[in-house]
Amino acid sequence: MWIDIARGIAMLSMIVGHSLFQYTFSGVGRYIYAVHMPLFFILSGYLYREKTYEKELKGAAKNLLLPYFATSLVMIAVFFVAQLKSPWLVQNYPASFDDLLSAVFYGIGVGSKVPFPTYVYPIGALWFLMAMMIALQIFNLIIVLTKGMTNKRFVRLFVISIFAVLGKITASVWLLPLSFNAALFALVFLYVGYLMREENVLEHISHIMVIVGLLAWIIAASNQMFQLAMVEAPDALLSVIGAVGGTLVVVKFSQWIAKVGTVAKMLGRVGQFSIIVLCFHNVDLTFSMVPTMIMSSSFTQNVILKIVIINLYRLIIPVLALVLIPRIPGVRSLYLNRQYPFLKRKPDLVVKKKTN
């Protein structure tokens, strides 16, 4: 339950982080961005189990690529609806259908930074699914190849650190396809979560650990903005320390919230269906004109109040999606294939021998 709650908190934080407008780089924005995406990778590392290469790839295809491309089809449909000049939908982003297709297949979260004269539109928050898919393949490969080594922890840390540095350096000049830069850097967070599981850290977070984690989060967020999608942080090590510290705080808070009935169920459901929330938030984030209309309206001059209203609005489409999609056969298999596979596995036949 507390894992789902922590994911739910991170997902709601992501929605808020995307809806701060001129306050994106404020203190609130820096605290959110310091931890909300790294937490998902840390928890994924915590839940990781070694698999064969084929099984890891097949699982990622079903649970990450399937919702990625299903949502891309939804975005394509909304794009054509927007061409009907609906005042509620963005009509000039992406600029053309070809631009939208290139955004889907290039798979980055922010405006392109490429070493050639072209512009690739970002796919938005869906970058996370691509980055997680790539990161899990590389991470599983590292774990499998090093499992027989006596000094495997050091070797794994060394290899992952090299990959993270490469991801950070290349991101300064080229955001690689499929959010490869972010995937390389996120290996650090996967490994942190993996080590936390080995040492049984998250089940026994002491008050001292919470205080130290909170201080690390405060120091990191006070000094810089960390954007994992583009691996942008003046001090990469500080961003890792802040993300780990913030995760400890959020997890401990989630474990406390788990004891509170209604709140726990609500946050837990958001976390349980976080992929649905992410995907349909991205559709709204990309095409909806409602937030812009609210910001430009004259019903109040209080910008903070407008941002609060926008954040409440931003919850409508993701919440409707997480309520409806698990109830729609076929569609739910696109987003929750683990729970609702297209083809049900045949039960194994068990032959019982009669004993004399």
C-alpha positions in Angstrom: 0.0 0.0 0.0 2.7 2.5 0.9 4.4 2.0 -2.5 1.2 2.8 -4.3 0.7 5.8 -2.0 4.2 7.1 -2.7 3.6 6.7 -6.4 0.3 8.5 -6.1 2.0 11.5 -4.3 4.7 11.6 -6.9 2.1 11.5 -9.7 0.0 14.3 -8.2 3.2 16.3 -7.7 4.1 15.9 -11.4 0.7 17.3 -12.4 1.3 20.3 -10.1 4.8 20.7 -11.4 3.5 20.9 -14.9 0.9 23.6 -13.9 2.9 26.2 -12.1 3.4 28.5 -15.1 5.8 31.4 -14.1 6.4 29.6 -10.8 7.9 26.5 -12.4 11.4 27.5 -11.3 10.3 28.8 -7.9 11.0 27.0 -4.6 7.8 24.9 -5.0 8.8 23.8 -8.5 12.4 22.9 -7.5 11.2 20.8 -4.5 8.8 18.9 -6.8 11.2 18.3 -9.7 14.0 17.2 -7.2 12.1 14.1 -6.3 8.9 13.3 -8.3 10.4 11.4 -11.3 13.5 10.0 -9.5 11.1 8.4 -6.9 9.5 6.3 -9.6 12.9 4.9 -10.7 14.0 4.3 -7.1 10.8 2.4 -6.4 11.2 0.4 -9.6 14.7 -0.5 -8.6 13.3 -1.5 -5.2 10.8 -3.8 -6.8 13.2 -5.1 -9.5 13.7 -8.9 -9.8 16.4 -10.4 -12.0 15.0 -11.7 -15.3 16.2 -13.2 -18.6 16.8 -10.6 -21.3 13.8 -11.8 -23.2 11.5 -11.7 -20.3 12.6 -8.2 -19.3 12.1 -6.9 -22.8 8.7 -8.6 -23.1 7.5 -7.2 -19.8 8.7 -3.7 -20.8 6.9 -3.9 -24.1 3.6 -4.9 -22.5 3.7 -2.6 -19.5 5.5 0.5 -20.9 5.5 0.6 -24.7 1.9 -0.6 -25.1 0.5 2.4 -23.0 3.0 4.7 -24.7 1.8 3.9 -28.2 -1.9 3.6 -27.2 -1.7 7.1 -25.8 0.1 8.3 -28.9 -2.9 7.1 -30.9 -5.2 9.1 -28.6 -3.0 12.2 -29.1 -3.2 11.7 -32.9 -7.0 11.5 -32.7 -7.1 14.7 -30.5 -4.8 16.4 -33.0 -7.2 15.9 -35.8 -10.1 17.0 -33.7 -8.1 20.2 -32.9 -7.9 20.9 -36.6 -11.7 21.5 -36.5 -10.8 24.8 -34.8 -12.1 23.9 -31.4 -11.4 26.8 -29.0 -10.8 24.3 -26.2 -7.9 22.6 -28.0 -4.4 23.8 -29.1 -4.4 24.0 -32.9 -0.8 24.8 -33.7 1.1 22.2 -31.6 2.6 20.2 -33.0 2.7 22.3 -36.2 1.8 19.3 -38.4 0.8 15.6 -38.4 4.4 14.8 -39.4 5.7 16.7 -36.4 3.5 14.7 -34.1 4.7 11.5 -35.6 8.3 12.5 -35.2 7.5 13.4 -31.6 6.0 10.0 -31.0 9.0 8.0 -32.5 11.7 10.3 -31.2 10.3 10.2 -27.7 11.8 13.0 -25.7 10.2 15.1 -23.0 11.3 18.6 -23.8 12.1 20.8 -26.9 14.8 19.1 -28.9 18.4 19.7 -28.5 20.0 18.1 -31.6 23.3 18.6 -33.4 21.6 19.1 -36.8 19.4 21.8 -38.2 15.9 20.6 -37.4 13.4 20.7 -34.5 11.9 17.6 -33.0 8.7 18.3 -31.0 8.6 16.7 -27.5 6.1 14.0 -26.7 5.7 15.4 -23.2 5.4 13.4 -20.0 5.3 10.1 -22.0 9.1 10.4 -22.1 9.1 8.7 -18.8 7.8 5.4 -20.2 10.5 5.3 -22.9 13.2 6.2 -20.4 12.0 3.5 -17.9 11.9 0.9 -20.7 15.5 1.6 -21.8 16.8 1.9 -18.3 15.3 -1.4 -17.2 16.9 -3.2 -20.1 20.3 -1.8 -19.4 20.0 -2.3 -15.6 18.9 -5.9 -16.0 21.8 -6.6 -18.3 24.3 -5.1 -15.8 22.8 -7.2 -12.9 22.8 -10.4 -14.9 26.4 -10.0 -16.2 27.9 -9.1 -12.8 26.0 -11.5 -10.6 28.8 -14.0 -10.4 31.5 -11.4 -9.4 32.8 -11.3 -5.9 33.0 -7.5 -6.0 29.8 -7.0 -7.9 28.6 -4.0 -6.0 31.7 -2.0 -6.8 31.6 -3.1 -10.5 27.9 -2.2 -10.8 28.4 1.2 -9.2 31.3 1.9 -11.4 29.5 0.9 -14.7 26.3 2.7 -13.7 28.3 5.8 -12.8 30.0 5.8 -16.2 26.6 5.5 -17.9 25.2 8.3 -15.8 28.1 10.6 -16.6 27.7 9.8 -20.4 24.0 10.5 -20.2 24.6 13.9 -18.5 27.4 15.0 -20.8 25.7 14.0 -24.0 22.5 15.7 -22.9 24.3 19.1 -22.9 24.6 18.9 -26.7 22.2 16.2 -27.9 19.0 14.8 -26.4 19.1 11.3 -27.8 16.1 9.4 -29.2 13.8 7.5 -26.8 15.0 9.7 -23.9 18.2 7.7 -23.8 20.1 10.4 -21.8 17.5 10.3 -19.0 17.5 6.5 -19.1 21.3 6.4 -18.6 21.2 8.8 -15.7 18.2 7.1 -14.1 20.3 3.9 -13.8 21.7 5.5 -10.6 18.2 5.8 -9.1 17.3 2.2 -10.1 20.5 1.0 -8.4 19.8 3.0 -5.3 16.4 1.4 -5.0 17.9 -2.0 -5.7 20.4 -1.5 -2.8 17.7 -0.3 -0.5 15.8 -3.5 -1.1 19.0 -5.6 -0.4 19.5 -3.7 2.8 15.8 -3.6 3.7 16.1 0.2 4.1 12.6 1.4 3.2 10.7 -0.8 5.7 12.8 0.6 8.5 13.2 4.3 7.9 14.3 5.8 11.2 13.5 9.4 12.4 17.2 10.2 11.9 17.1 9.1 8.3 14.0 11.2 7.7 15.7 14.3 9.1 18.9 13.7 7.1 16.8 13.0 4.0 14.8 16.2 4.5 18.0 18.2 4.9 19.4 16.7 1.7 16.2 17.5 -0.2 16.1 21.0 1.1 19.8 21.7 0.2 19.4 20.2 -3.3 16.1 22.1 -4.0 17.4 25.3 -2.6 20.4 25.4 -4.8 19.3 24.1 -8.2 16.5 22.9 -10.5 16.8 19.3 -11.5 15.0 18.2 -14.7 15.5 14.5 -15.3 13.8 14.6 -18.7 16.8 16.6 -20.0 19.3 15.6 -17.3 19.7 19.2 -16.5 21.3 20.1 -13.1 24.3 22.2 -12.3 25.5 19.6 -9.8 24.5 16.1 -10.8 25.7 14.5 -7.5 23.7 16.9 -5.4 20.6 16.1 -7.5 21.1 12.4 -6.8 21.5 13.1 -3.0 18.5 15.3 -3.0 16.3 12.8 -4.8 17.3 10.0 -2.5 16.7 12.2 0.6 13.3 13.3 -0.8 12.3 9.7 -1.5 13.0 8.7 2.1 10.8 11.5 3.3 8.0 10.7 0.8 8.1 7.0 1.6 8.0 7.6 5.3 5.1 9.9 4.9 3.4 7.3 2.7 3.8 4.7 5.3 2.1 7.0 7.8 -0.7 7.8 5.4 -1.3 4.1 4.8 -2.8 4.0 8.2 -5.4 6.6 7.3 -8.4 4.9 5.5 -9.9 7.1 2.9 -6.8 9.2 2.1 -4.8 6.0 1.7 -7.3 4.5 -0.7 -7.5 7.6 -2.9 -3.7 8.1 -3.1 -3.1 4.3 -3.4 -5.5 4.1 -6.4 -3.7 7.0 -8.1 -0.4 5.2 -7.6 -1.8 1.8 -8.6 -3.0 3.3 -11.9 -0.2 5.8 -12.2 0.4 4.9 -15.9 -3.2 5.8 -16.8 -2.9 9.1 -14.9 0.4 9.9 -16.6 -0.8 9.1 -20.1 -4.1 11.1 -19.9 -2.5 14.0 -18.1 -0.1 14.1 -21.0 -3.0 14.3 -23.5 -4.5 17.2 -21.5 -1.1 18.9 -21.0 -0.4 18.8 -24.8 -3.7 19.9 -26.2 -6.0 21.6 -23.7 -6.4 25.4 -23.9 -8.4 25.6 -20.6 -5.4 26.5 -18.4 -4.3 29.2 -20.8 -7.9 30.5 -20.9 -8.0 30.6 -17.1 -4.7 32.4 -16.9 -5.8 35.1 -19.4 -9.3 35.5 -17.8 -10.2 38.6 -15.8 -12.4 37.0 -13.1 -9.5 37.6 -10.7 -6.1 39.2 -10.7 -4.7 36.7 -8.2 -2.3 34.5 -10.1 -1.9 32.0 -7.3 -5.7 31.5 -7.2 -5.7 30.9 -11.0 -2.9 28.3 -10.7 -4.8 26.5 -7.9 -7.9 26.4 -10.1 -5.8 25.1 -13.0 -4.4 22.4 -10.8 -7.9 21.3 -9.8 -8.9 21.3 -13.5 -5.8 19.2 -14.4 -7.1 16.4 -12.1 -10.4 16.0 -14.0 -9.2 14.1 -17.1 -6.7 11.8 -15.4 -9.2 10.9 -12.6 -11.9 10.2 -15.1 -9.5 8.0 -17.0 -8.4 6.0 -13.9 -12.1 5.4 -13.0 -13.2 4.4 -16.5 -10.3 2.6 -18.2 -10.0 -0.3 -15.7 -13.7 -1.0 -16.5 -13.4 -1.1 -20.3 -12.4 -4.5 -21.6 -9.7 -4.3 -24.3 -8.8 -0.7 -23.6 -7.7 -1.6 -20.0 -5.4 -4.3 -21.5 -3.5 -1.5 -23.3 -2.7 0.3 -20.0 -2.9 -2.5 -17.4 -1.7 -5.5 -19.3 -0.2 -7.1 -16.2 -3.6 -7.2 -14.6 -5.7 -7.6 -17.8 -3.6 -9.4 -20.4 -5.1 -9.8 -23.9 -4.5 -13.5 -23.8 -5.1 -15.3 -20.5 -2.4 -17.8 -19.6 -3.6 -21.3 -19.6 -3.5 -23.0 -16.2 -0.8 -25.7 -15.9 -2.2 -29.2 -15.8 -1.2 -30.8 -12.5 -1.2 -34.6 -12.5 -1.7 -36.1 -9.1 -0.4 -39.5 -8.6 -2.4 -41.8 -6.5 -0.7 -43.2 -3.5 -1.2 -46.7 -2.4 
